[in-house]
Each structure stands twice: as C-alpha cells, then as structure tokens.
Amino acid sequence: MRLKNIIWSCNECIPNFHYIVRAKNLFPTSYKTGSLYLTLLLVCAMLLTGCSAGSQKTRGGAQQEEVDYSVKGSRPSTPNVLIPRQSGKNVIGSDEVEVDISNLQDGYLSVRWLSDPSKVKLQLTSDDEVTYTYDLPSDGSWTVFPLSSGSGRYLLGIYNNIEATMYAESFSTDLDVELTDEFGPFLYPNQYCWFTGSTKAIAEGQRICGPANSDVDAVGLIYNYLVSHVTYDYEEAETVQSGYLPDVDEVLSTGRGICLDYASLMSAMLRSQGIPTRMEIGYAGTAYHAWISCFVDDIGWVNGIIEFDGETWKLMDPTFASTQGQKKLQKFVGDGDNYRRVYLY
C-alpha cells in the first residue's frame, strides 16, 4: 500500500504551494465505497516579508538606458509558441477524470475533470520525492501540467473534495517519462505560466527583443523592460487568495504584480522566444519567493551582474531588481547562495 499523503498549504505570499509529509498514520485514514480519504489541512500564513524583496515602492530600482525598439538586431524575434496538444492517442483516467498522456515525451500532461463541479486536487510526485499539488478546474476544460523533474517515474493522483477538507481519490497511476528534449517542460506553457500565440505579452516580447543580436541580448532586454515597467504590488501581496494563478496580459497591462507575476510574465516572454526558462519557487533569504532561471548557449553579461557561460542555468530575480538598486541587488543575488529552490514550473 502506498504511503498516505498528508497535505497542508503554506501560503507565504504564493498561494497553493504545499509541503508534503510522506508518513504513515499521521492522521486516521478511513475508507468508504473503495475511496481513499485524504485530509487537507489548509493553513494560510502570509509572511509580512513575503516576496516583496524590499521595502521601497519604486518602479525600476536601477537606472536603465533608453532602448530604441525600432532598431532591428541580427537575432530573429518572431515568437515560436509551442502549443500543448490533447490528441487523444493515449488517454487514461476514470469516469470522473480524463488524462491525456500522449505528449509525456514533450514534458507535459493534460487533465480535465468530467464529473460534477467540485474542488479537485492533482498531485505529481517524481523519483526525487518532490510532490507538486495543483488545483484542477472542474469546468471540463483541459489544464496543462509540467513534468518539472524531467525523465523518470511519476506518481499521479487526482482527488475530489467530499466535505470540508476531506478529499477522495478519484484516480491514480504511475507514469514512466522519457523526455525527447530536457528543456521541453520549460518551453511549453503550463498552468502557472500560460500563454498562447494570441497572448499580448508574447507580441510585446517580440517587440522588446527586436534590437537583440543574441539570446543573451534578448534576455537582458526583457529583464530590463520588466524591471522598469512593472511595479511590485504590495496590496495584492497582502490580499492574494489561495488558488491564485498569474495572468501575464493583466500584469503587462496594469504594470503591477507580485513575485509570481514577475516570474510568470518573464518566463512566458522568454519561452516564446525559444529560451528555456524555469519559474522557481522557494526561499530568498527567509522569504518565500518566486524568481526565474534561464538557459542560453551564448556567453555574455546582463547589466554587468549576471554572467551567462553557455553551459548552466542562470538565476534572475526581476522582482528584487525592480525594487532595489544595482549594488544591493548584486550583493544579494551574488552566486545564488541566498536562494533555495523548492519547486520548478
């Protein structure tokens, strides 16, 4: 018998991210009509420090040079938006839920709830024993989830709400994944970084990257644009609800957002430019926070702070950069030791 997952939510600025304790008999487990009941203890704890990464309500902590976006560089900036498919070639599930696993090799799976509207949770646990817990919409629409841990075996579990915090297992299975491209999960859109070919942020990313001569240039142009055009939203950080999902076009149009919004918008723009980008969730110092890391083959610097060596992922924190000066930013980011990643999206 599998270990039971006892879940509780730790909403420190970023809602709906969960710590998972793998243990037996922490709480009584009951059975009813063959269903496994799970107890979800939802603890909402907003840290005052949160993901604000600073105390000054400034837009663009560093001075940025004006960019003439009408100048065209040698690097093509036409977006290449990868579109998740639900081909139906390989579908599993139950009477309540449908799981399209036709594209596991590309780094994602698609799921939709077919039964009566309900609160539904989806869990993915990889070989490294990191468990990701998501909300699954119950409106019958497909939702895309990344296979963030790459190739290997995953345990998929889907649970629907019975009453209060009690959830029953609707479906579970093991998935064996062999990626054709290790960067696949970080090029496709997913629930936390959703975009399509018609997303306005993608067209804006194309405009911003127009002057670029290399991928490093493109990264720097998008990074500096977000730092100078998006303001940290302290009010949203204090009122954000569990289940919050970023809307990249809303962030772009309002020019405001929390750390998850910064990370999602920058990830969407970069992914659409063919640059693998990871949304990373974890701790910056003692604050629960979201940032990104991206991978390019080029060698170069962004703002004299971030060095790309063409071989490794490079951490970037647009939220902190938008609220702090260059010197403070450089000191805190440093070699990344102040950051501890927990989840990838």
N, C-alpha and C positions, 0 to 999 in steps of 0.2 A: 504494500500500500504506500502511495506517495505521502510525503510529509505534508501536513496541512499548512496552508499559508495564512498566517495571522497578520492582518494589514492595518496600518494606521497611517493617516495622512499628516505630513509635516509641511504646512503651507507657509513656509518662511519666504514671503514675497512672491514665490512662484507657486501657484495653486496646483493641486492634483498630482504632485510628485510624492511618491511613497517610499518609506523604508519597509523592507520586507524581512520579517524574522522567520527563519526556517527552523521550526521546532515542533516536537510532538507534545500534544496535550497541554498547551499553554492555557487553552480555554476548552470547555466541554464542546465536543462536536456531535451533532445529532443528525440522524438520517430520517428522511421522510419521502416515501414513494421513490426510493432509489436516488434521491438528490443529496448531494453533499452541501451542507450549510456552512457558510463562512461568516465569521463575524468581522465586520469592518469597523474599527474604532477610529472615528474621524476626529482628529484633534487639529484645530486651526490655530496656528501660532505665528502671528505676524511679528517679525523682529523689527524693531524700530530702525536698526541699521539697514536691514533688508538688502536690496540690491541697488541702493542708491549710489553707492561708490563715492559718496561725497556729500557735503552739506551746502554747496553753493548752487543756487538755481541759475546756472548760466548756460547759454547755448554756445557750444564750441569752446571748451576751455582753452584750446590752443589757437593761436593766430594761423589762419590758413591763407595761402596765396590764392588770389582770384584765378579761376580756370576759364579759359575760352573754350567752351564745349563745341564751338563751330569748327575748331581746328581738328582735322582728322589724322589720326596716327596710322601706323602701318599694321596694327593689330585689328582684325575684323571684330566688330562689336555686335553683329547680328545675333540675337538670342538663339540658343539651342535648348528649348524646353522639352525635357523628357516627360512623356505622358504615361502615367500608370494605367495599365490595361486590366480589364476583367474579362478575359477571353472565354472563360468557362471551360477551358480544356481540362483543367484539373480542379475540381470543386469538391470540398468535403464539408461536413457540418452535421446539423440535426434539423428537426422540424422547426426549430426556433432561430437558427443562425446559419448563415452560408459563408464559407471561407474559400476564396479563390486563391489557390497556391500555384497558379500557372506560371508565376514570374518570380519564384523564390530566388532563382539564379541572378536576378537583377537587383536583389537587395530589399524586396518589399513583399507584403501580402496585403490582400484586400478583404474586408469583412463587412457584412451587413446583417442587421437584426431583422428577422422576418415576423416575429410574433407580436403580441400586443405591446403597446408602448410601456416601457419600464426603464428603470435605471439599470444600466448594463455596464459591467467592468470587463476589460480584457487584460490578461496578463501574458507576458512573454518572458520566459526565463531561459537564459543561454547557458552554455557549458561553463562560463565563468561565474555562474550562480548569481548574476545580477538580474533582478526581476524588475521589469517595467510594467507599470499599471496605468491603463488608459481608460477614459470614458468612451463607450461605444454608443453613438447616437442610435435611437430606437425608431427613427423615421423611415427606415428601409433603404436609406442611401448608402452607397459604398464609402468606406473610410480606409485610407491607406496608412499602414504602419510599417516603419523601417525595421530591418533586421540589423540593428546597430552593432552587434558583436561580430558581424562577418560570418564566415563559413563555420559550420559546426551544427550541433544539435540544439534545438529549442523545444521547450515545453510550452504549448499554447493552451490557455484556459480561458473560458468565457463564462461569466456568472451574471445572473439576473437577480434583481432585488425582489425579495419576498415580502419583507416588512422591516420597518425601521432600518437597522444596519445589518440585517440578515440577508445573505446572498446564497443562491443555489447554483451549483454547477450545471450549466446548460450543455457544455461541450468541452472536451479536452483531447489533446493528441500530441504526439511528438513529431517534430519536423526536422528532417535532415537537409541542411542547406549547403550548397557548394556554389559560391559566387563566381560568375564569369569575369567580374571586374570588382576588385576590392573597394573601389571608390563608389560603386553603384548606390549604396544606401545614402550617400551624401551628395548625390547629384539629382536624384528624383525628389519631387515634393512629397510631403507626408503631413500627418495631422497637425504637427506643430510648426511646420514650415510649408504652408500651402500656397501654391501659385499655379497659374495656367498661362497659355500663350496670350490670353487677353487681359492678364493682370497688369494694371497701370504701372506698378512698381517695376515690372520687367522691362517695359518700354522706357521708363526713366533710367533704369540701369544701362540700357543700350546707349542712351544719350550721354550719360555720365562717362561711360567707357570709350566714347568716341575718340578722344585725343590719345589713347593708350598705344604704346608701341610694344608692350609686352604684358604678360599676365601679372607681373609684379606691379606695373603701372596701373592696370585695371583694379587690382586690389586696393592700391593706395588711393585712387580716385574715388571709389565707392566708400571706403573707410572715412576719408576726409569729408566727403559730402554728408554722410550721416552724422559725423561729429559736429559739423557746423550747421546742420539743418534740422536736427531732431533734439528736442529738449526733454530732459528727464521729467516724468510726470509724477510728482510726489503725492498728489491727491489720489491718483489711480493706485499707486503702490499701497496706500493705506486702506483702500476700499475694494480692491480686487477680490472677486469671489472664486471659490473652488470651481474648477472646470473651465477656467478662462483659457481661451485659445487666441493667439495673435491673429490680427487681420492686417496684412502688410500694406494694403492700399489705404486703410484707415490711418495707420501710423504715418504713411507718406503724406496724406492729405492734411492731417492735423498737425504734423510736426512734433508730436508728443508721444511718449511711451515709457514703459518700464523696461528693465533689462531684457526680459523675454522678447519684447517687441523689437528692440535694437537688434538682438541676435537673429530673430526670425527674418526681419527685413534684409539685413546684410547677407544672410545665408541665401535667401531667395534670389537676390540680385546676382550674387557670385555663382550660384549653381546654374542659373540661366545663361551665364557666360562661360559655362563649361569648366568652372573652377571648383573642385571638390571642397565642400565646406561643412564642417560639423558644428551644430549647435551643442554647446557643452553646458551642463548644469552641475553645480557643485558649490564649493566654498572659495570665496576670495577673502583671505584672512579668516574672519569668523562669520562673515555674512554669506547667507545662501544667495546664489547669484547665477546669472547666465552670461556667457560670452561665446566666442566662436574660435575655431582654428581652421585654417585652410591650407591647401597643398598646391604648390605650383612647381613646375620644373625649372623655372628661371632662377637666377641668382640676383639678388639686389636688396635694397632697403626701402622701407616706408617711413618717411619722416625722420630718418636717422635713428629710429628706435627699434624697429622690427626688421630683422635680417632674415631673408629667405636664402636657404642654401641649396634649394632644388632637390633635397633629399628627405626632409622631415616636415611634419605638420607644424604650423606656426600659430601661436596663440595671439588673438587680438581682442581687445576689450573696448568696443565703441561706446558703451555706457560710461565707463570711467573716463574715457578720453573726452567725452562731451561735457564733463563736469569739473575736470581738473586741468591744470597747466601741464606743459610738456615735462618739466623737471620732476614733478611729483608723480606723473604717470610713468615715466621711465624708471624711477626708483621703485615704485610698487610692482609694476609688471616684471621688470628685470628678466630673469631666466625662467620665470613661471613658477618658482617655488612657493609663491604666495597663493597659488591656485591649486585646488584639489578637486579633480573631476569625479563626479558620481555617475552621471548619465550622459549618453550621446543621443542626438536626434538628427 
